Amino acid sequence: MSSDSDAMGLWGAVSIGVGGMVGGGIFAVLGLSVELTQSAAPLAFLLAGVVAGLTATSYAKLAVRFPSRGGTIVYLNEAFGGGLLSGGLNVLLWLSYVIMLSLYASAFGSYFVTLLPGNPPGWAFNAALSGSVIGLTALNAASAAAVGRAEEWIVLIKITILVVFVAAGLTVVQPGRLAPSEWASPLAIVGGGMLIFVAYEGFELIANSAEDMSDPGQVLPKAFGISVLSVTVLYVLVAVVTVGVLSLSEIQSAADFALAEAARPRFGQFGFTVIGVAAVLSTASAINATLYGATRLTFSVAKSGELPEPFSQRMRGGVAEGLLITSALTLVIANTVDLSSISTVGSVGFLIVFGAVNLAHIRLRDGDEALWFPMLGAVGCAVAIVALLIQASQDSIVSVLLAGGLVGVSFLIEAAYRSYSGKTKTLLP
C-alpha cells in the first residue's frame, strides 16, 4: 500500500476508469451499433453498461482482496490455479488488447482521413492508421512517461467536447426517430449492445492501481461504481443525440465517423471538425495507453511463465520486446480485418475474460459475500457472447470464425509454450 502522502484518492481512481473507457471505442463503434440496433442504440449501450457494471462489482471485490498491479492476471491465477485454463485466459486477454489496438488504429485512420482536404486516396487510411501505431510505439519506447503526462489533459478535453456535444445536440433531437417502432429486433439490440462492449473496456484498469491506494477497501468500490455509471449515462446520451439528429441512412453512410457527422446539424462543419479532432486525439491517446498497458500485461504474463521470455525482456536501448511484438500484430490485424469483424472479435475476447473474472469472484469470495452479483455477471457475459455470435453469424460468418480462432489460438499458444518449455504450472504471485 502507498503512504497517505502519495496515495491515490477516489477521483484519481475514477479518472483512470473513465479515461480507460472513454477512449477510442465510442468513436469507433457507434456507427456499427446503430447499423445493427437502428433507433434502439441508446438501449444497446445501456445493456452493455449493465454487463460492465456487474463485472465491475467482481473486480472491486477481488481488487480489495488481492491488491496488485497484476489485476486480472492475479485473480485468474488465484481462482483457477497455475494450469492451462488460467494461462490460456491470460493470453486471450493480451490478444484482446491487440484487437483493441487494431480497433483504435482503424478509428484513427477513419477520422484522420475525414479531416484531410479534397478526396484523399484510398491508401491514406492505411497510411494514417499504420503511422499512428508506429509513431506511438516509438513514443512508448522513447518516453512513454512524457506522453502519459498529457493523458489527463486529453481525457479532460475529449470528455468536455462530448458533454458539450450532448448538451447542444439534445436541443435538436427529433423524438420520433427514437420511437420503439424504429427499433431493430430484440436479438439485434442485444447483439449490437455487445458489439459495442469494447467501448466499456478499460474500467478494469482501476484494479491495477489498488497498491497505490491507502484505503482500497473504501476507494475501489466507489471508483468502479462512479466510473461505470457515469460513462454509461454519457454513452446513452451520445447515442440518443446521434440517432435523434441523423437518419439511419445518414448514419450508415458515415458509419466510420458517425459521431462527427452527428455534430453537423447543430454546429455545421465546425462541429464536424471539432468532433473529428477529438476523435483523432482520443484514439491516439487510447493507442498510447493501451500499448503501455499491454506491454505491462505481457511482462507480467511472461514472468508468470505463461508467455515466452522475450515478452519480459528488453532490447538494447531499453525497448521492451513485448511492445514491438504487440505493435507488429496490431499493424497486421488493423490493415487486414474490417472494423465490424475487429469489434466483434474484441468484444468476444473481453466478455470471455470478464465472465471468467466473475467466476473467479464466486470461487474466491468470502463466506458472507452475496453470491448473486457475480452469478449475474457471469450469466450476463455468457448470454452476451451467445447473442453477439448469433447476430454476427447472420451478417458475416467470418466474424464468428475469427472470434473462435482468437480463443483457439490463445490456448494453442499457451499449450505449445508449456510443451516447449516444460512448464506445467503458472508462477502464482
C-alpha positions as CSV (number, residue, x, y, z in Angstrom):
1,M,0.0,0.0,0.0
2,S,1.1,3.6,-0.6
3,S,1.7,6.0,2.2
4,D,-1.1,8.6,2.8
5,S,1.1,11.4,1.4
6,D,1.3,9.9,-2.1
7,A,-1.7,7.6,-2.1
8,M,-4.3,7.7,-4.9
9,G,-7.7,9.0,-3.9
10,L,-11.2,8.4,-5.1
11,W,-11.2,10.9,-8.0
12,G,-7.7,9.8,-9.2
13,A,-9.1,6.2,-9.4
14,V,-12.2,7.4,-11.2
15,S,-10.2,9.3,-13.7
16,I,-8.3,6.1,-14.5
17,G,-11.6,4.3,-15.1
18,V,-13.3,7.0,-17.1
19,G,-10.1,7.7,-19.1
20,G,-9.8,4.0,-19.9
21,M,-13.4,3.6,-21.1
22,V,-13.9,6.9,-22.9
23,G,-11.0,6.3,-25.3
24,G,-11.4,5.3,-28.9
25,G,-14.2,2.8,-28.5
26,I,-17.2,5.3,-28.6
27,F,-15.8,7.0,-31.7
28,A,-15.0,3.6,-33.4
29,V,-18.1,1.6,-32.9
30,L,-21.1,4.0,-32.6
31,G,-21.9,3.8,-36.2
32,L,-21.7,0.0,-36.3
33,S,-24.0,-0.3,-33.3
34,V,-26.6,1.9,-34.9
35,E,-26.5,-0.1,-38.1
36,L,-27.4,-3.2,-36.1
37,T,-29.8,-1.8,-33.5
38,Q,-31.2,1.1,-35.5
39,S,-33.0,3.6,-33.2
40,A,-32.5,1.3,-30.2
41,A,-28.8,2.2,-30.0
42,P,-29.3,4.0,-26.6
43,L,-30.9,0.8,-25.1
44,A,-28.0,-1.2,-26.6
45,F,-25.5,1.0,-24.8
46,L,-27.5,0.7,-21.6
47,L,-27.4,-3.1,-21.8
48,A,-23.7,-3.2,-22.3
49,G,-23.3,-0.8,-19.4
50,V,-25.3,-3.2,-17.2
51,V,-23.0,-6.1,-18.0
52,A,-20.0,-3.9,-17.4
53,G,-21.4,-2.8,-14.1
54,L,-22.0,-6.3,-12.9
55,T,-18.4,-7.3,-13.8
56,A,-17.0,-4.2,-12.2
57,T,-18.5,-5.3,-8.9
58,S,-16.5,-8.5,-9.1
59,Y,-13.4,-6.5,-10.0
60,A,-13.9,-4.3,-7.0
61,K,-14.2,-7.2,-4.6
62,L,-11.2,-9.0,-6.0
63,A,-9.1,-5.9,-6.1
64,V,-9.7,-5.2,-2.4
65,R,-8.8,-8.8,-1.5
66,F,-5.8,-9.1,-3.9
67,P,-4.4,-5.6,-4.2
68,S,-1.9,-5.9,-7.0
69,R,-0.7,-4.3,-10.2
70,G,-1.3,-7.7,-11.9
71,G,-5.1,-7.2,-11.7
72,T,-6.9,-9.7,-13.9
73,I,-3.9,-12.0,-14.2
74,V,-3.7,-12.4,-10.4
75,Y,-7.4,-13.0,-10.0
76,L,-7.5,-15.8,-12.7
77,N,-4.4,-17.4,-11.4
78,E,-5.6,-17.4,-7.8
79,A,-9.0,-18.8,-8.7
80,F,-8.1,-21.4,-11.3
81,G,-4.5,-22.3,-10.3
82,G,-1.5,-22.3,-12.5
83,G,-2.8,-24.6,-15.2
84,L,-3.7,-24.3,-18.9
85,L,-7.0,-22.6,-18.2
86,S,-5.7,-19.5,-16.4
87,G,-2.7,-19.3,-18.8
88,G,-4.9,-19.5,-21.9
89,L,-7.2,-16.8,-20.5
90,N,-4.3,-14.5,-19.8
91,V,-3.0,-15.0,-23.3
92,L,-6.6,-14.3,-24.6
93,L,-6.6,-11.1,-22.6
94,W,-3.3,-10.0,-24.3
95,L,-4.6,-10.8,-27.7
96,S,-7.9,-8.9,-26.9
97,Y,-5.8,-5.9,-26.2
98,V,-4.2,-6.3,-29.6
99,I,-7.6,-6.4,-31.1
100,M,-8.5,-3.2,-29.2
101,L,-5.4,-1.5,-30.5
102,S,-6.4,-2.5,-34.1
103,L,-9.9,-1.1,-33.5
104,Y,-8.4,2.2,-32.2
105,A,-6.0,2.4,-35.1
106,S,-8.8,1.8,-37.6
107,A,-10.9,4.6,-36.0
108,F,-7.9,6.9,-36.0
109,G,-7.4,6.3,-39.7
110,S,-11.1,6.9,-40.5
111,Y,-11.4,10.2,-38.6
112,F,-8.0,11.4,-39.7
113,V,-8.9,10.9,-43.4
114,T,-12.2,12.9,-42.9
115,L,-10.1,15.9,-41.8
116,L,-8.0,15.9,-45.0
117,P,-8.9,18.3,-47.8
118,G,-10.4,17.1,-51.0
119,N,-10.8,13.4,-51.7
120,P,-7.8,11.6,-50.1
121,P,-6.6,8.4,-52.0
122,G,-7.6,5.0,-50.6
123,W,-4.1,4.3,-49.2
124,A,-4.3,7.4,-46.9
125,F,-6.5,5.4,-44.5
126,N,-3.9,2.6,-44.1
127,A,-1.1,5.1,-44.0
128,A,-2.8,7.0,-41.2
129,L,-3.6,4.0,-39.0
130,S,-0.1,2.5,-39.6
131,G,1.5,5.8,-38.8
132,S,-0.4,6.1,-35.6
133,V,0.7,2.7,-34.3
134,I,4.4,3.1,-35.4
135,G,4.6,6.7,-34.1
136,L,3.1,5.9,-30.7
137,T,5.2,2.7,-30.4
138,A,8.2,4.9,-30.9
139,L,7.0,7.3,-28.2
140,N,6.3,4.4,-25.8
141,A,9.8,3.1,-26.4
142,A,11.5,6.5,-26.1
143,S,9.5,8.3,-23.4
144,A,6.1,6.8,-22.5
145,A,6.1,8.9,-19.3
146,A,6.2,12.1,-21.2
147,V,3.2,11.1,-23.3
148,G,1.5,9.8,-20.2
149,R,1.6,13.2,-18.5
150,A,-0.6,14.5,-21.4
151,E,-3.2,11.8,-20.9
152,E,-5.1,13.6,-18.1
153,W,-5.5,16.7,-20.3
154,I,-6.6,14.7,-23.3
155,V,-9.2,12.9,-21.2
156,L,-10.5,16.2,-19.9
157,I,-10.6,17.7,-23.4
158,K,-12.5,14.8,-25.0
159,I,-15.0,14.4,-22.2
160,T,-15.7,18.2,-22.3
161,I,-16.3,18.0,-26.0
162,L,-18.6,15.0,-25.6
163,V,-20.6,16.8,-22.8
164,V,-21.0,19.9,-25.0
165,F,-22.0,17.8,-27.9
166,V,-24.7,16.1,-25.9
167,A,-26.0,19.3,-24.3
168,A,-26.3,21.1,-27.6
169,G,-27.4,18.0,-29.5
170,L,-30.3,17.4,-27.2
171,T,-31.8,20.7,-28.3
172,V,-32.2,19.4,-31.9
173,V,-33.2,15.8,-31.3
174,Q,-36.3,14.6,-33.1
175,P,-38.0,12.3,-30.7
176,G,-39.8,10.4,-33.4
177,R,-36.6,8.9,-34.6
178,L,-36.2,7.2,-31.2
179,A,-39.7,5.6,-31.2
180,P,-39.8,1.8,-30.5
181,S,-41.4,1.3,-33.9
182,E,-38.0,2.2,-35.3
183,W,-36.1,-0.3,-33.2
184,A,-34.4,-3.4,-34.6
185,S,-35.3,-6.9,-33.3
186,P,-34.6,-7.9,-29.7
187,L,-31.7,-10.2,-30.8
188,A,-30.2,-7.4,-32.9
189,I,-30.5,-5.0,-29.9
190,V,-28.6,-7.3,-27.6
191,G,-26.1,-8.3,-30.2
192,G,-25.5,-4.6,-31.1
193,G,-25.1,-3.8,-27.4
194,M,-22.4,-6.4,-27.1
195,L,-20.8,-5.4,-30.3
196,I,-20.0,-2.1,-28.7
197,F,-19.0,-3.7,-25.3
198,V,-15.4,-2.8,-26.3
199,A,-16.4,0.8,-25.6
200,Y,-16.6,-0.1,-21.9
201,E,-13.3,-1.9,-21.8
202,G,-11.0,0.0,-19.6
203,F,-12.7,0.0,-16.2
204,E,-10.6,-2.9,-15.1
205,L,-7.6,-0.7,-15.2
206,I,-8.7,0.7,-11.8
207,A,-7.9,-2.7,-10.2
208,N,-4.2,-2.3,-11.3
209,S,-3.9,0.8,-9.1
210,A,-5.0,-0.9,-5.9
211,E,-1.5,-1.0,-4.5
212,D,-1.3,2.8,-4.8
213,M,-4.3,3.4,-2.5
214,S,-4.1,3.9,1.2
215,D,-7.6,2.6,1.7
216,P,-8.6,0.4,-1.3
217,G,-11.5,-1.1,0.6
218,Q,-13.2,2.3,0.6
219,V,-12.0,3.7,-2.6
220,L,-12.2,0.8,-5.1
221,P,-16.0,0.0,-4.9
222,K,-16.9,3.7,-5.2
223,A,-14.4,4.3,-8.1
224,F,-15.7,1.3,-10.1
225,G,-19.3,2.3,-9.4
226,I,-18.9,6.0,-10.3
227,S,-16.8,5.3,-13.4
228,V,-19.1,2.7,-15.0
229,L,-22.3,4.6,-14.1
230,S,-21.1,8.0,-15.4
231,V,-19.7,6.5,-18.6
232,T,-22.9,4.6,-19.2
233,V,-25.0,7.7,-18.9
234,L,-22.7,9.6,-21.2
235,Y,-22.8,6.8,-23.8
236,V,-26.6,6.5,-23.7
237,L,-26.9,10.3,-24.2
238,V,-24.4,10.3,-27.1
239,A,-26.4,7.5,-28.7
240,V,-29.7,9.5,-28.2
241,V,-28.3,12.5,-29.9
242,T,-26.8,10.6,-32.8
243,V,-29.9,8.7,-33.5
244,G,-32.1,11.7,-32.8
245,V,-30.4,14.1,-35.2
246,L,-29.4,11.8,-38.1
247,S,-31.5,9.4,-40.3
248,L,-30.4,5.8,-40.4
249,S,-29.3,6.2,-44.0
250,E,-27.1,9.2,-42.9
251,I,-25.6,7.1,-40.1
252,Q,-24.9,4.2,-42.4
253,S,-23.2,6.3,-45.0
254,A,-20.9,7.8,-42.3
255,A,-20.6,4.6,-40.1
256,D,-16.9,5.0,-39.6
257,F,-17.2,8.6,-38.4
258,A,-20.9,8.8,-37.2
259,L,-20.2,10.9,-34.1
260,A,-18.6,13.7,-36.1
261,E,-21.4,13.6,-38.7
262,A,-24.0,13.9,-35.8
263,A,-22.4,17.3,-34.8
264,R,-23.3,18.9,-38.2
265,P,-27.0,19.6,-37.6
266,R,-26.2,21.8,-34.6
267,F,-22.7,23.1,-35.3
268,G,-22.2,22.7,-39.0
269,Q,-18.8,21.9,-40.5
270,F,-17.1,23.5,-37.4
271,G,-18.8,20.9,-35.2
272,F,-17.8,18.1,-37.5
273,T,-14.2,19.2,-37.5
274,V,-14.1,19.6,-33.7
275,I,-15.5,16.1,-33.1
276,G,-13.1,14.8,-35.7
277,V,-10.1,16.3,-33.9
278,A,-11.4,15.0,-30.6
279,A,-11.7,11.5,-32.2
280,V,-8.1,11.7,-33.5
281,L,-6.8,12.8,-30.1
282,S,-8.9,10.2,-28.3
283,T,-7.9,7.3,-30.5
284,A,-4.3,8.4,-30.4
285,S,-4.3,8.6,-26.6
286,A,-6.1,5.2,-26.4
287,I,-3.4,3.6,-28.6
288,N,-0.7,5.1,-26.4
289,A,-2.3,4.0,-23.2
290,T,-3.2,0.5,-24.5
291,L,0.3,-0.1,-25.8
292,Y,1.6,0.8,-22.4
293,G,-0.9,-1.4,-20.6
294,A,-0.5,-4.3,-23.0
295,T,3.3,-4.2,-22.6
296,R,3.0,-4.3,-18.8
297,L,0.5,-7.2,-19.2
298,T,2.7,-9.3,-21.4
299,F,5.6,-8.6,-19.0
300,S,3.5,-9.9,-16.1
301,V,2.2,-12.9,-18.1
302,A,5.7,-13.8,-19.2
303,K,7.1,-13.5,-15.7
304,S,4.4,-15.9,-14.5
305,G,5.6,-18.4,-17.1
306,E,2.6,-18.2,-19.5
307,L,4.4,-16.5,-22.4
308,P,7.9,-16.8,-23.8
309,E,10.7,-14.9,-22.0
310,P,11.2,-12.3,-24.8
311,F,8.0,-10.7,-23.7
312,S,9.7,-9.9,-20.4
313,Q,13.0,-8.8,-21.9
314,R,14.4,-5.6,-23.3
315,M,16.5,-4.9,-26.3
316,R,19.5,-2.6,-26.5
317,G,18.3,0.9,-25.6
318,G,15.7,-0.5,-23.1
319,V,12.9,-1.1,-25.7
320,A,10.6,-3.9,-24.4
321,E,10.4,-6.7,-26.9
322,G,6.8,-7.3,-25.9
323,L,6.0,-3.7,-27.1
324,L,7.4,-4.4,-30.6
325,I,5.6,-7.8,-30.8
326,T,2.3,-6.3,-29.8
327,S,2.7,-3.4,-32.3
328,A,3.6,-5.7,-35.1
329,L,0.5,-7.8,-34.6
330,T,-1.6,-4.7,-34.4
331,L,-0.4,-3.5,-37.7
332,V,-1.2,-6.8,-39.4
333,I,-4.7,-7.0,-38.0
334,A,-5.7,-3.3,-38.4
335,N,-4.6,-3.4,-42.1
336,T,-6.3,-6.7,-43.0
337,V,-9.5,-7.1,-41.0
338,D,-12.6,-4.9,-41.4
339,L,-13.8,-2.7,-38.5
340,S,-17.0,-4.7,-37.7
341,S,-15.1,-8.0,-37.5
342,I,-12.5,-6.4,-35.2
343,S,-15.2,-5.1,-32.9
344,T,-16.9,-8.5,-32.7
345,V,-13.7,-10.4,-32.0
346,G,-12.6,-7.9,-29.4
347,S,-15.9,-7.9,-27.6
348,V,-16.0,-11.7,-27.5
349,G,-12.5,-11.8,-26.1
350,F,-13.2,-9.4,-23.3
351,L,-16.6,-10.9,-22.5
352,I,-14.9,-14.3,-22.1
353,V,-12.2,-12.9,-19.8
354,F,-14.7,-10.8,-17.8
355,G,-17.0,-13.8,-17.5
356,A,-14.0,-15.8,-16.1
357,V,-13.3,-12.9,-13.6
358,N,-16.9,-13.2,-12.4
359,L,-16.5,-17.0,-11.9
360,A,-13.2,-16.2,-10.1
361,H,-15.1,-14.0,-7.7
362,I,-17.5,-16.8,-7.0
363,R,-14.7,-19.1,-6.2
364,L,-12.7,-16.6,-4.1
365,R,-15.4,-14.7,-2.4
366,D,-15.7,-14.6,1.4
367,G,-18.4,-16.6,3.0
368,D,-20.6,-13.6,3.8
369,E,-20.4,-12.0,0.4
370,A,-23.5,-12.0,-1.8
371,L,-23.4,-14.7,-4.5
372,W,-25.9,-13.3,-6.9
373,F,-23.9,-10.3,-8.2
374,P,-21.0,-12.4,-9.6
375,M,-23.5,-15.0,-10.8
376,L,-25.5,-12.4,-12.7
377,G,-22.2,-11.0,-14.1
378,A,-21.1,-14.5,-15.3
379,V,-24.6,-15.2,-16.8
380,G,-24.7,-11.8,-18.3
381,C,-21.4,-12.3,-20.1
382,A,-22.4,-15.7,-21.3
383,V,-25.7,-14.5,-22.7
384,A,-24.0,-11.5,-24.3
385,I,-21.5,-13.8,-26.0
386,V,-24.2,-16.1,-27.4
387,A,-26.3,-13.2,-28.6
388,L,-23.4,-11.4,-30.2
389,L,-22.3,-14.6,-32.0
390,I,-25.8,-15.4,-33.3
391,Q,-26.2,-11.8,-34.5
392,A,-22.8,-11.8,-36.1
393,S,-23.4,-15.1,-37.9
394,Q,-26.4,-13.5,-39.6
395,D,-24.3,-10.8,-41.0
396,S,-21.0,-12.5,-41.7
397,I,-19.8,-15.9,-40.5
398,V,-16.3,-14.5,-40.9
399,S,-16.6,-12.6,-37.6
400,V,-17.7,-15.8,-35.8
401,L,-14.8,-17.8,-37.2
402,L,-12.3,-15.0,-36.3
403,A,-13.7,-14.9,-32.7
404,G,-13.4,-18.7,-32.4
405,G,-10.0,-18.5,-33.9
406,L,-8.9,-16.0,-31.3
407,V,-9.9,-18.2,-28.4
408,G,-8.4,-21.3,-30.1
409,V,-5.1,-19.5,-30.9
410,S,-4.8,-18.2,-27.3
411,F,-5.0,-21.7,-25.8
412,L,-2.9,-23.2,-28.6
413,I,-0.1,-20.6,-27.9
414,E,-0.3,-21.4,-24.2
415,A,-0.3,-25.2,-24.7
416,A,2.5,-25.1,-27.2
417,Y,4.7,-22.9,-25.0
418,R,4.1,-25.1,-21.9
419,S,5.0,-28.1,-24.0
420,Y,8.2,-26.5,-25.4
421,S,9.3,-25.0,-22.1
422,G,8.3,-28.0,-20.0
423,K,6.4,-25.7,-17.6
424,T,3.2,-27.2,-16.3
425,K,2.3,-24.6,-13.6
426,T,2.0,-20.8,-13.6
427,L,4.2,-19.0,-11.0
428,L,1.5,-17.7,-8.7
429,P,2.0,-14.3,-7.0
